[in-house]
Amino acid sequence: MNYTLKAQINRLRKASLYLFLFTNIALFGTLFTHNTLTSSQYGYNVFPFSNQNIENIDCNENNNYCYDSNWAIIAKKLDQCSIYSIKHKKNKDDNNFKTNDSFNETLFDKNKKIKPEYENSNIFISFENTDNINLHCIKNYPKSYLLYKIFPQLPNLIANTKLNPDYFDATRKVINPFFYGETSISNIAKRYPLKFIFKPFLFIASLMIIIYWVYTKKVILSFDKSEKIQTYYFWGILSGVFLFLHVYFLGMEIDNKILEKLRKYIIAFFILFELMAQFFLIKKLFSIKNLIDDFINYFMLKIKWFFILTFLFATVSIIILLIIYNLPKEVDYIIEWNYFVILSFYYIFTFYLWKKN
């Protein structure tokens, strides 16, 4: 094996491995982060912080008779919280108000000023310990609390992220879309902060796809230059371009109706073009098998061929089903998530297909 060919094969193997990793990091990293944020209910608690006996707060002119919640102080640390919930009540003399609204409507005028007849009343806030678990206290989540003691930056990051006004929980529950199809990839991937995981890694992956097919073409041309038009290369480059467009338009508001409709089909074109590219590539490899026999793992070539044929058959079957039946959206989402992962296996197969030396 000459040095140039060896270098080209090694570059192709590295591109295949990176492509597999970046694609799955984008998908599983996004899903893991979404579920972590959704399941983390703890946050910065509001005064009172502990479960000890707490003195009443006097409502007077200095705090506008507790009309606002300026008497409440937000904790600076996540572990400044009580294990059990603490109820507070607003009181006038010996009577307490059941709701904030009744307190405000009774004691204050339309200008949010205390009514003259109540200025000399004994108005205060009282506190009562309960037996209810405080779901916002990190102490009630043993694993998270242990992590907080060792590496507090991560729980703090989770709590601060959920306080960000741009944060939006698309599902409000932990999901497993590979089996249950609770949502589409784009529905969570376009949200803050998940878009900062999904989009950068897939942008890199789309560029790596183009690099992958460039290296593939160079390696094959080293063995056979008889074919003027490299069909697999044409479809492969298109698949990279359409993946880039899919990521670029993700989460973007488009006023043009034609572009909006086309955007829905971009990911489908990416899958179709990648399938076509891999299909024609395997055909090409079989046609020059005698030339590359010493450089490939023939067993992996057969596995990849079987994998592509099976995937093509499954794709055609699913398309027919979608045409005949109006399947639930959950089924569409299950197909979408699993297809994305299955496509990535093409690249890891390439990594093991070509021999290192």
N, C-alpha and C positions, 0 to 999 in steps of 0.2 A: 504494500500500500504506500503510494507516494505521499509526501508530507502534505501537499495541498488538499488531496482527497481526504486524508485523515482529519485535517483541520476542519474541513467542511462538514464531515459527518459528526464530529464532536460538537460543532456549533449547532447543527440540527438537533442533536440529542439534548443539548442544554436549552435550546429554545422550546422544545417539546415539554421538558420538565417544568420550566418556568411558566409556560402557558397553562399547564395542568394546575400548578399551584396557585397562580394568580386568579384563575377562574373560580376555583373552589374557595379561596380566601374571600373573594368578593361575595359569593353566595352564602357560604356557611358563616362567615364573619358577620354579615348583615343580619342573618337570622338569629345568631347567638346574641348579638348586641341588642336586637329588638326584644328578645325574650328576657334578657337580663334586666333591661330597663323596665319592662312591663311587670315583671315579678317582684321588683324591688319597691316595696311600699314605704320604706322608711324615709325619713327626711329630717330637716331641722325643726325641732319642736318649738312651741310657743310657751312663754312663761305661764304657769309655773313649771320648772324643769324637773323637780324631784317628787317623790311620793310622800314627803314629810308634811307635817301639819303646816298649813300656810295661813298667814294672817290675812284678814280682810283688807281689801283696798278701799280707801276712803275716796269717794267721788266728790270733788269740790270744784271750785272755780278754776283751779290750776290745770285740771285735766278735762275741763268742760263737762264736769259731772258724768264722766265716763260715757258720753254720747258716742264717741269714736272708740276704736280699739287701740288707742295710743298707749293704754296702760299695759298692753301685751308686748312682751319683748321676745324677739326671735333668738333662739340659742345660737351660739357661735360654733358649737361642736355637736356632732351627731349623737354622741353618747350622753349629752345633757338632756335627759328625758326620763320620764317615769315609766316603769314597766306596766303599770295600770293607768287607765284613763282617769283624768281629774275633771269633774264637772264644775262649771262656774255659774253662779246665779246673780242677777242684778236685783238689788233689794232697795225698798224705801221703808224706813222705820222697821216694822216687824213683818212686812209683806214682801214676797218675792214675785218677780214677773216671769211668766212661763216662756216668753219669747222676747227677743230683742225689739221686735216691732211694737209689742205692747208697752215695753219700757219707754221707747222713744215717743210713741204717740201720746202716752199719758203725761210724761214729764216735760216734753219740749214743744216749742211752737214751730211754725213753718220755717223760721229762720235758724232753727237748730239751737235756740237759746232756751235755757231753763225757764219754765213759767214762774212768775214772781211768787206764787203761792207755795212753791216747793223749794225755794232757795234755802230755807232754814230746816228742811227735812234731813233726816239721817239717811243719806243715800250711800250705798256701799256695794262692793262685789264680794261674795263669799265663795268658798271652794269646798268641794266634797270629793273624797276618794271613792272610787268605784271598784267593782270586781271585774270590770271589763278590760281585756288586754288592749294595750295601746299599740295599734297596728303601725303607727308612725315612728315607733321607738326601735332603733337598731338593736337594742338589747334583746328583743324578742325574736331575733333572727340569728341563731347561734353561729352559723357558718359566716354570715356577713359580719357579725360582731367580732369573731375571731380574726377575720381578714382585716377589719378595722384596727384592731390592736397591733397587728403586725405591719400592715401597709395601708394606713388610713387614706392615702391619696386616691385610691380607686373607689371606695364607697363615697368619698367626698365628691369625686368626679360624677358619679351616678346621680347623687342628690342634686348637684348643681346643674347638671344637664336637664333634669326634669323640671327645674325651676326656670329654665330658659324659655322666653315667650315663643320661640320658634319651635319648641318641642311639641310633637303631636303623636299620640299613640293611635296608630291606625286600626288596631284590633282590640285593644284593652284586655288582652289575655295572652297567655303563652300559647304558641301555635306550633303545629307540626304539619306544614302544608304538603309534605311529601306523601302523607297518607290521608289527610283530611281536607286539604285544599281550602283552608280558611280564607286565604287571600292570595292575590297575585304577587309576583316578584316586584313589579313596578310600584305597587301600592305602598309597600314599606320601604323600598330602596330609594324612593324620591324624597323621603321625609328626613328632617333634621333629627339626629346627627348621622343617620344611617347612610345618607348620600355621600358622606365623606369617607365611607368605607367602600361602598359599592362602585361608585363612579370612577374614582382614581384607579382602582385595581382593574376594572373592566376597560378603561381607556388604555392602560398598559397592555392588557390582554389583546385588545383589538390590534394594537401595533405589533404585538408579538405574533399574532396570526399571520400578518403580512410578512414578517421576518421568517416565520416558519416555512411559508410557501416559497419564499425566495431561496432559502437554503435547500429546500427539497428539490427545487428545479436545478440548482447548481450541482447537487450530488448526482441526480439522474443524468444530467447532460454529461457528466464525467464518464458515464458508461455508454450512453447512447445519444447521439446527436441527430439521428435520422428523422425524428418527428419535428416538423417545423412549428406546429402549434401545440403547445403543452396545455391540453384541455383542463387537467387538474389544477394547473397554475392559475388559469383564468378564473375558474369558479372559486378557488381558494382566496385569491385577492379580493374578489367581490364579497366573500363572506366576512373578511376583516373590515372592509369598508362599511358594510351594513351593520355590523356590531358596533362600530364607532358611531354611526348615525343614531342607533338605538340609545346608546348611552348619552349622546349629546342632547337628544330631544327629551330625555327622561326628566319629568317634572317641569318641563317648559310649557308655558301657556302660549298656544298658537291660535291666532285669529282666522287664519286661512283655512277654510273648510276642507279643501283638497289635501293640503298638507296634513291636517288633523286625521283624515281618513288613511292617508298613506302611512302615517306613523304607526298605526295599529298593525300594519303588515310588515314593517321593517324587521322585526324579530323573526317572523315567519320566513322571510327571504334569507336572513342569516342562516337559519337552520337548514333550509333547502339548499342553499349554495354550498354550505359546508358538507352536507351529505353528498352532493354531486362531486365535489372536489375529492373527497375521500374515496368515493366509488371509482372514479377514473384513475386515481393514484394507484389503488390496489391492482386494477387491470393492467396498468403500465408496469408495475413491479413484477407481476406474473409473466408479462410478455418478455421481460429482460432477465428472467430468473437465472438463466445460465451465466449471465455476465456478473450478477451481484451475489451469486450463491455463497461466496466466501466472506461476504461483508454483512450478511443479514442472518437473523435467527428465523429459520424457515417455519418453525413451530409458531412463532409470534405472528408471522405473516398469515398463516392459516387462521389463527384466532381472530386477527383483525378482519380478515375477509368474512368469516362467519359472523362476526359482530356487526359488520356493516350490512350484510344481507338481512340479518334478523331485524336490525333497526329500520331498514328500508321497508321490509314487510310490515312491521308494526306501524310505521308512519302512514303507509298507504291504507292500512286497515282503519286507523284512527280517523283519517280524512274521510273515508267512506262513512264511518259511523257518524261523524259530525255533519255530513251532508244529509244522511237519512234521518237521524234523530236529533232532537233538540236537547242535548245533554245539559245537566245542571252545571252552573258556573264552577262549582266545586271540582267537578271532573276536569274542566278546562285548566283549572289552577294546578291540580295534581299532575296533569300531563306537562304543563309548563315547567314546574319545578324539577321534575324527574328528567325531562329532556335536557335541561340545562346541564345537569350533572353528567348524564350519559354522554353528551357531546364531548365533555372534557376528557373522557377515557380514550378518545382517538389519539390524543397527544401523548399520553403516558404509554400507550401501545407503541407509538413511534420511538419513544425513548428506549424501549427494550427491543424494538425491531432491529435497529442498526447496532452492530457490534462496536464496542468501544475501541478495540484494537484489531 
